[in-house]
Amino acid sequence: MSKSNPPSDAQVYHLSESHSGLTLAGALKQLNDGASWNDVKKWISSRRVQVNGNLSLDEARRVSASDVVKLFQRPLPRPVSQEDVRFVHIDEHLIVVEKPAGVTSVRHAAERTLSTRRRQLQPTLEELIPPALAKRLHLRWPPLPPKGMNRGKFRTNQRRRHSPNLAIQNAKKLPPELQIFPVHRLDRDTSGLMLFARTRETEQKLTSMFKRHTVQREYTAICIGDMTPQTIHTQLVRDRGDGLRGSVAGAAGETIQASAVDAITHIVSVEPVGKREPCAYSRIRCKLETGRTHQIRIHLAESGHPLCGEKTYRRQLDGTTLPDRSGAPRQALHSDCLEFTHPVTGKHLRFTMELPKDLAVWLKTLE
C-alpha cells in the first residue's frame, strides 16, 4: 500500500496485494493504526469513504489490489434515493425514467446474491424504481409477494408502509404490476433517459429493437478541445492491452482481437464553449448507432478529446494522461433524447430531458 499526496480533506490509499480479499472495514482498520472497529464502521456508515471514486457504505464489500480508497474528513453527499426517481412515461408495457448521476443502472451479476440489507445500503436504479412506481400508482409498499408465496411474514404495519424511506425488495417477490426489466444501461455517472419493460414480452421486443438499432439515443457531451462533426467507427475490445476497454488497434494478440465488436458513434453537431482561442471545450451532440459499454467515453478519449470529468479513459496506452482542467463535477455526459416505436401499440414516442443542474451550473463557469 502507498499513500499519495491527498487533497486537504481526504486521505488517499492505493491498495496492494496484501489487502486483496479483505473487507473494506478490514482494509481501513489495517491502514489506520489505532483505529477501532467502531471507528472504521462509523467512517463508512457516515458517508466518508470512497472506493475507486464512488461512495461506499458497505463495510463487508471485498477490496482488491489496485483499488483506491479515500477517507474524507466530512460526509459526502447522500446517495440517490427513490425520491429522486422521475417518471417521464408510464404505460402497462414500459416506463421511461430520468436517471440521476451517481447511481448504478443495474446491479452487477456478481452482486445479485447480496442480501437485501446490503443492497439497501446503495440501491441501483433498477431497485429504486419499484417503490417509486408504487408511490406513483398508489399501490401498497412494501408489497405482498405474488400469489403462491407465503404472505404472512411479509405483512407490515402502517408506519412502515408509509415510511418516506421505502426499503427495496427482492425482485422475485414483487407483484407483476411492480416488476420491471432493464433493456439497456447508462454509466453510474451518466445522467439521462432510461427505458424499462414492465412485462417479459415487452422486454424481449425492446431487446430485439436495441439489437436492430431501431431505438434512437442522443447525448449531450462536453469534451476537451476543439472537436469536429464526424462518425467514429472502431472495433472495441474489453482489454486494449492495459486492462481498459478500447479500440482494437490498442489490443494485444489475435485472441483478444477476435472478441472485438463494432462500435459506431455519430458526432452530429459541435458548439464551442467559451470565447477562448483556440477553443478549450466543445459541447457536442452524439447519436449512437451501437451501444457498447463506455462507447462515447472511449471514442472521444481516443480522438484526443476526452469528456470533461472523465476519470478512466484519459490515460493513454503509452502511460501519459490527457489533462483536464475543466473542474467538471462528474463526467459531462447526458442522455437527453430517446426515440422509438412502441413495441406493442406501434405509436411513435420521443422523449427529451434537459441538462441536469449540476452540469448546467458548471457549464456556465466555462463560458
C-alpha positions, 0 to 999 in steps of 0.5 A: 500500500502507498499513500499519495499526496491527498487533497486537504480533506481526504486521505488517499490509499492505493491498495496492494496485494496484501489487502486483496480479499479483505473487507473494506472495514478490514482494509481501513482498520489495517491502514489506520493504526489505532483505529477501532472497529467502531471507528472504521464502521462509523467512517463508512456508515457516515458517508466518508469513504470512497472506493475507486471514486464512488461512495461506499457504505458497505463495510463487508464489500471485498477490496482488491489490489489496485483499488483506491480508497479515500477517507474524507474528513466530512460526509459526502453527499447522500446517495440517490434515493427513490425520491429522486426517481422521475417518471417521464412515461408510464404505460402497462408495457414500459416506463421511461425514467430520468436517471440521476448521476451517481447511481448504478443502472443495474446491479452487477451479476456478481452482486445479485446474491447480496442480501437485501440489507446490503443492497439497501445500503446503495440501491441501483436504479433498477431497485429504486424504481419499484417503490417509486412506481408504487408511490406513483400508482398508489399501490401498497409498499412494501408489497405482498409477494405474488400469489403462491408465496407465503404472505404472512411474514411479509405483512407490515404495519402502517408506519412502515408502509408509509415510511418516506424511506421505502426499503427495496425488495427482492425482485422475485417477490414483487407483484407483476404490476411492480416488476420491471426489466432493464433493456439497456444501461447508462454509466453510474455517472451518466445522467439521462433517459432510461427505458424499462419493460414492465412485462417479459414480452415487452422486454424481449421486443425492446431487446430485439429493437436495441439489437436492430438499432431501431431505438434512437439515443442522443447525448449531450457531451462536453469534451476537451478541445476543439472537436469536429462533426464526424462518425467514429467507427472502431472495433472495441475490445474489453482489454486494449492491452492495459486492462481498459476497454478500447479500440482494437488497434490498442489490443494485444494478440489475435485472441483478444482481437477476435472478441472485438465488436463494432462500435459506431458513434455519430458526432452530429453537431459541435458548439464551442464553449467559451470565447477562448482561442483556440477553443478549450471545450466543445459541447457536442451532440452524439447519436449512437448507432451501437451501444457498447459499454463506455462507447462515447467515453472511449471514442472521444478519449481516443480522438484526443478529446476526452469528456470533461470529468472523465476519470478512466479513459484519459490515460493513454496506452503509452502511460501519459494522461490527457489533462483536464482542467475543466473542474467538471463535477462528474463526467459531462455526459447526458442522455437527453433524447430517446426515440422509438416505436412502441413495441406493442401499440406501434405509436411513435414516442420521443422523449427529451430531458434537459441538462441536469443542474449540476452540469448546467451550473458548471457549464456556465463557469466555462463560458 
